Amino acid sequence: MNDLLIKNGTVVDGSGEDRFIGDVSIKDGVITGVGSNLGQASRIIDADGLLVTPGFVDVHTHYDGQVTWDPYLTPSTFHGVTTAIFGNCGVGFAPVRKNDISYLINLMEGVEDIPGAVLSEGVKFNWESFPEYLDVLNSSPKAIDIGAQVPHGPLRFYVMGEKGADHTAIPTDAQITSMGVLLEEALNAGALGFTTSRTTKHLSRDGKNTPSLSAGSIEMRGLAEAMKRAGKGIIEVNSDFGPGEFEIMRMVSEVSGRPLSILLLQTNNSPDLWRQTRDQIHLARSQGLNVNGQVGCRPIVIIMGLETTINPFSTHPRWIEMSALSSDERLAKIKYDANLRHDLVHKMPDDEHTRRVKEWLPKTFLMHKGFDYEPSPVDNICDIAAKKGVEPLEVALEGMLNNNGKGLLAHTFENYFDGDLEVIRDMLLDEGTIMGLGDGGAHVCTVCDEGAPTYLLSHWGRDRKRGPTIPLEFLIKKHTLDSAKGYGLSDRGLIKAGYKADINVIDYEELALLDAEIAYDLPAGGKRLIQKAKGYKHTLVSGIEIIQQDEQTGNLPGRLLK
């Protein structure tokens, strides 16, 4: 007898083939049949009128610390994610010596906007080596499957000490060998890959470039040779991809013989560079290399409000005066003090933040209920202000005061240079890309893109108004089977006999993102943006239900991938 039978669902199996009506049987965490007449089961889920899909595979998260205190890895599990991989972008928490913990927290806080107080309170750091970190992850309760990668920054700092973050220092041959030995050891212990950052956007909390930025070809080759010896692991890189950068990472893939996964997005200062990188990916693939680009499905949006990490007035002296007030006290003061509101709008300081804000406002929008992340350029704050005959900053302030001070602004930071999502559509349709810019667990009070799976299906498959949609079968394959294959996970991403029973049962008509909001639920009372969803009737991991009717069940069937 089967443990579970999902009956009469509209199965979109992850293969990209047409949907069909059928049943799915599960026993001992594995799919045992797909079709009809599959026998009896201890439990039956009636999926009539509902989608049945594989669980989503999120290869780009930053749950390195959160995984140790939050077994549900929220909010990703509210969006049908059943596999999450972290340690991306060359930042993480192992290997580490006790004396260096503060540096890794400083680095993570700066690069991924996770407050140091939250990490200091929440992460116990009861490990030193990467294999010891894996042991802690293995023993921790978890709702979904997780995988960890070896981050270049901590590895370099562990071997080189403070010189590892000194970009004038070059590692010795012995130090490169030591890094390689540790990397090989971690891969053999179960690490899923090696990640590095080669972008100037990544700064530690004290404003210094991430350690791996200046790693040269000799160091990268030494690490590639370690991966070759191990014979396993993915290479992930976040890079600015200036002259010669792709060639360095291509060399790492060629020497190691391992797959290479590259973050691919459009930036405002070089809006066509992503196409050059895409063309290099295509060339490498045509020459037999296993290379893909990780793409998102919506703009990277910086969210601003009265309680977020940044807002247009963050450096304003009158704002700083209120830093000791509670959120309620600050709200009351702004609402009832007309002179304060006047000063905030009309007496902005002449500093870098203000100059950046003025550049941002033409691409910043009010986040009304049901904000769809493909707003029309004519709805930006500056155009609204012009129609009202007021200053844009006045519109911004009033927007944040909406909803009793919970109003939010959305600045389309990247992937929105042309004012629509046609660039994203090109990226999604590209055969050389996988999904990978959700950044779960990172930028906790600045960006909230963990809802990417829900947006991918609802916006691109059904709701898009400013351009063509994309077939649902294609979208689901992109975030299930394609993502799983991209990271060498051959047991998931497909609804087929013998595959892991990671499954979503979705009310597609109801499927929607809920509005982003601030929650004070992190360690040390830390705050974050969180966005939930509706429409997930059942989410199964290894055949065990972790989400029912959009709510957590408390079941924790997840395991560490090795």
N, C-alpha and C positions, 0 to 999 in steps of 0.2 A: 504493500500500500504506500502511496505517495504521502509525504508530509503535507504538501500544499498543492492545490490545483487552482490556477487562475483561469476562469472560464469566460468564454465569449468576448474576449477583449479584441480591440483593434491593435494588432501587433505590428509595431514598427521595430524590426528586429536588430537594427544597427548595421545591417549589411549594405544599406542604400537601396535595396530592392523595394518594390511596392508593398504597402501595408496590406494586411489580410486579417480576416476574422478567424480567431482560433483560440485554443487552450494552451496553457503552459503548465507542465507538471514539474515538481521539485521534490527531491529527497536528499537528505544529508547535505544540504547546502549547495547542491548541484542541480542544474536543469536536466531532467530525465527525458523530456519529450516536448514537442511543439506540434500542434495540429488538432486532432480530434480523437475521441475514444481512447483517452490516456489512462483510464482506470480510476479507481477510487482514491480518496485522499482524506486525511484526518481533518483538514480544514479546506474550505472552498471560499475563494474570493470571486464574487460576481463582478466581472469587469465589462459588462454590457454597456456600450456607449463610451467606454473609457479607453485611453491609449495605454498600451503596455510596451515599455521601452527598457533597454538596458539602463543601469545606473550610470550617472555621469562620472567621467574620469577627469579630475582636475589636476593637471601636472604642474601647475604653477601657483603654489601657496607659500605662505610664510608662517605656518603654524608651529615652528620649531619650539617656541616656548609655550604657547597656548595649549598644545597637545598634552602638556604635563598637568594642567589644571582643568581643562574642559574636554571631557571625553566625547562630546558631540561636535566639537569643532564648528560651533555656530559662527556665522550664519550659514555656512556652506551646506550643512545637512538639511536646512529648510528648503534647499533648491535641488534636491535629488542627487547630490553628490554622494557617491558610495566609495570612491577612492580619492585620496588627496596626497600629493607629494610635495614635500617642503625641502628647505635647505637651498633654495634658489638664489641666484644673483650674487653668489659668493659670500653670503652672510649666514651666520648660524651660531651654534653654541658648543661646538666640539670640533677638534680637541681643545681643551682649555685647562690651564693651571689655575689654582685658586686665586693667585695674585693678579691674574689677568681677566677675571670675570668682569670687572668694571669696564675694561676696554671693550669687550664684546657687547656689553649692554649699550655702551656709548655708540658703538658702530651700528647696532641694530636700531637704536632709537633714531639715529640720524638718517640712515638709509631707508628704513621702512616705517618710520613714524610710529613706533610702539613705545610709549613712555617708559623711561628708565625705572620710575617708581613701581610701575606695574610689573616689569620684568624682575626687579630685585625682590619684590614680594612674592611673585607667583612661581618663579623658576627656582628649584632647590639646588641645582648644579651639583647633584650627587654623582658626578662622573668626572673623569679627566679625558680618557681616550675616546675616540669615536666608537669603537666596539662597546665600551661601557655605556655610552649614550644610547646605543641601540638596545642594550640590555634593559635600560630604564624604560625605553619606549615599548619594548616587548612585554614588560610586566605591567604597564599602565593600562587601565580600562579604556576602551574606545568603542565607539559606535560603528565606525567605518574602517576600512583598510587604509593604512598609512605607509608611506615610504619616505626615507630620508636620504639626502645627498650630502656629500662632503663639500663644505664651502671653502673656497680658496683663502678668504680673508683670515679666518681663525687658524687654518693650517699654516699659513705663512707666519702669522704672529706667534704661533706656538713654537715654531722652529727658529725664527730669527729674533724673537723678542721684540722690543720696541723698534728695532731697525726694520721689522717687517712692515711697519706703517710709515717708514721713512723712504720717500720716493727718490732720494739720492743714493740710497743703499742698494747694492746688487748682491744677491745671495751667492755664497761660495758654492763650489762644486759639491762640497760635503753637505751643505744645507739643502741644495736641490735634491741630492740623494736621499737625505732624511725625509724631506717632504714626500718624495716618491714612495719610500718605504711605508710611511704612515697612510698614504692614500691607498696603496695596494692592500695593506692590512685592513683598512676600513671596507674596501670593496669585497674582500674575501669574507668579511664578517657580515655582509649583507647590505651595505650602502648601495643605493640604486644608481649613483653616478657622482660626478664631480661638477661643481658649478663655479663660475668666475664672473666678476664684474669688470668691464673695461669702459665704463662710462663716467664722464665728469659730473653727471647728475648725482651720483652716489657719494654723499658726504657723511662723515660721522657727526655726532651731535655737536662736537666742537669745531665743525667746519672743515675737517681735513678729508682729502680724497681717500676712497676706500683702498685698502692695502694692495689689492690685486691690479689696480689700474696700471701700474708701471711694470708689471711682470713682463720680462722680455722673452724673445723666442727661445733662448737656451733654457730658461726656467720652464716655459710651457712645454718644450720638447721633453724635458725630464719627467714631467708629470704625465705626458702622453705615453712615454715608455713604461711608466708604472701601470697605467691602465692596460697597456698591451700585455704586460706580464700577468695581470689579473684576468684578462680576457673577458671582462664584464664591465658594465656601467655605461651610462649616458653622459655626454658632455653638454652642459647648458651654459649659455653666455648671454649677458646683457651688455651690449656694446654700443658706442656711438657710431661705429663703422665708418671711421675716416679712412684715409689712404693706408693700405696695407693691413688693416685690421681683419678683414675677412680672410686674407691669406694666412695670417697667424692661426686663426681658429680652424681653417681648412687643414693646415699642417697638423694640428693636434689630432684631428679626426683621422687623417691619413696615417700618421705614425702609430696611433693607438689602435686603429681598426675599429673604432667605436662610433656609434651614431652621435651626430651633432645637432642640437636644438637651439635655435637663435630667436631672441625676441624681435618681433617685426612690427613696427608701428610708425605712424606718420607724425613727424614733429613739425612745429610751426616755423622753426628757423631753417629747416631744410626739408620742405614738404615732399620732394621727389626722391630723397635718398633711399627711402624704403624700397622703391622700385629697383634701384641699382642692386641693393642687397638681395632682393627677390630674384633678380636675374642671375646673380652669383650662386644662389641656392639652386636654381634650375640647372645651371651649367654643371655644378658639382654632382647633382643627381643624375644628369645625363651621362656623366663619366663614372658612374657606379658608386658614388659615395652616398651614405645614408645621412642626409641632411634635411631638416625641416625648419620652418619658421613658425614660431608661436604667435598667434594673433588673437585679438579681442573681437567682441561683437558689438561694441558701442563705444562712444568716446570715453577717454579717460577723463573723468569729471572730478574736479576739485569742488567739494561741497563746503559752503561757508554759512555760518549762522552765529548767533550770539554765544553758543556754547562749544563751537568747534575749535580745532587747533588754531586756525587762522580765519580772519575775516577782513574786510576792507579797512577796518579801523584798528587792527592789532597793535600797531606801533604809535597810535595817536596818544599824546599825553593825557587827554581826558579819559581815554579808555584805560590806560595804565593806572590812572588814579582809582579805578574801580576794581583793581585786581584782587583786593582782599574781600570784596563783597561776595555773597552767595549769588547764585544765578537768579534767584527770585528778587533779591535786593537790587541787583544790577538792572534787571528788567524794569522794576518799579521806578528806579531813578531815571532811566532813559525815557520811559513813557510819560512821566509827569514833570520832567525838567526841560522846558522848551529851549532854554539857553544851552544846555548840554547837547541837545540834538543839533542846534545851530552850529555849535563849535565843531562837533564831529564831522558835519558835512562841509562846512565852509572854512575851517581852519586846519586842514590836513597838513601834517609835517612834510617837509621836503626831504624825503629819504627814499632809499631803494625800494622799500615795500610799497610806498605810495605810488612811485613811478610804475612799479609792476602792476598794481591794482588798476591804474588808469589804462594800461595796455590791455588788461584782462576784460574790463567792463564791456567792450563791444562784443565779446564772446561769452557773456555771462547772462544767465536767465533766472527768472523766478521759478522755483520748484513747486509749481502748483500740484494739487492732488492728481495722481496719475501721470506725472511727468514722464514723457516717452523717450527721452534721451536722443531724439532727432528733432530738436526744435528748429523752427524757421528762423533764419538770421534776423528777420524784421521784428522778432519778438524779444530782442535783447534789451537789456536794461537801458542802454543809451537811447534806443529808439523810443522806448516807453517814456523816458524822461523828456525827450524832445516833444513828444505829443502833448505831454502835461505842462511843458514850459518850466520844468524844474531841473535841478542838478541830478545827474545819474546816481551820485552817492546818496541822495535823498531817497530815490527809488529803492536802492539797495538796503538802506537802513529800515525803511518802512516794510520791505519784504521780509527782513529778519524779525521784525516786531510782530508780523502776522502770526496767527494761531497761538496767541498768548506767549509770544517770544520764541516759538519753536519753528518759525519760518526759515526756510533754507534757500540759498542761492546755488546755482550750478554753473561753474566755469568749465567750458569745454576745452580742456587743457591740451590734449593731444588727440589725434585721429579725427579731427574736425576742422581742418584748415579751410576746406571749401564750403563749409556750412551745411553739409549733408553727410550721409553715410555711404556714399558710392565707393569711396576708397575702401571702407570696411567690407563692402560687398565683394569687391575685387579680391581682397585678401581671403575672405571666407571661401570663395569659389575656387581658389587656387589649390591644385592637387598637392602642392608641396607644403601646405600649412596644416597645423593642428590648433585646437583651442588652447590658449595659455596665457591670458593676461588678467585673470580674475583677482590675483594677489590676495587671496583669502588670508586673514589674520594680520595684514599689514596696513599701514596708513590709517590707523584705526579711527581717527577723528578728522580725516581729511578726504579720504576716498572710500567709497563703499561699492565695489564692483563684484562682490562675491555672488551676486544674483545673476551672473552671466548666463547660466544654463536656462533659467526661467525667461530671461529677456531674449535669448537666442531663439527659443521656440515661439514665444508669444509675439514678439515684434517682427522677426524675420519670416516666421512661418504664417502669420495671421494678420497682424495689426498695422503693418507699415503703410503710411499714407503718402510719403514723399518719394516713392520709387517702387520698383518691383520687389516682390517677396522671393523667398527661396523655398523649394519643396521641403516639406517636413522630414521626409526620409533622408535627404542629404544632410540636413542640420543635425539630426540625431546621430547619424554615422560620424559626423565631424567631431562630436563631443563624447563619443563612446568608443567605437572600434578604432577610429583613426588615432585618437589620443592614447588608447591603450597600446596599439602597435608602435606608436612613436616612442614609447618608453619600454618597449620589450615585454609588455604584460600580455601574454598570449592566452590567458585563461578567462578573460572578461571582455565586456564591450559588445557582446553578441548574444541574442536570445536563440540559443541552439543547444541541442542535447550535448552534454559534456562540459558546457561552460558554467562558470560560477553564477549562482543565482542572485546576482545583484540586479534588482529590477525596480522600476518605477511604474506605478499605476496612476495615471494622470487624467483628471477631468479637463480636457483641453479647452473646452468652451469657457471654463471658469479660470483657467490658469492665468495668473497675473502677479506682477510684483506689487507688494504693499509699499507704502511710502517709507523712505528712509527716516530714521529718528535717532535721537541720542539716548543711549542707555548707560547707566552708571553701574555696570556689572562686572568690571574687571577687578583683579586683585588691587588692593590698596585704594579701593573706591574709584578706580580709573574709569574714564568715560570712553565711549566709542560710538560710531555710527553703526547702526544695524538695519538691515532690510530683510524682511521675511517675504513669504509668498503664500498664495492660496492656489489650490488645485491639486496638491499632492495627496491623493487618497491613501496610497500605501507606498512606502519605500522599504525595500528589502535588502539586507546585506547577508549573503550566504543563506538566503531563504528565511531569515529572521527579520521581523518587522521592526524598524527603528523609527519610522514616522507613520502615523495614522491620522488621517484628516488634518494634515498640516501641523500636527503636534507630536512631540517626542513621546515614545512609548517607555523609555527607560532601559530598553534592551541594549546590550553592548557586545555584539558579536564580532567586532572588528579585530583585525590582527595586523601585525607588522609584516610588511612585504620585504623579502630578502632575495 
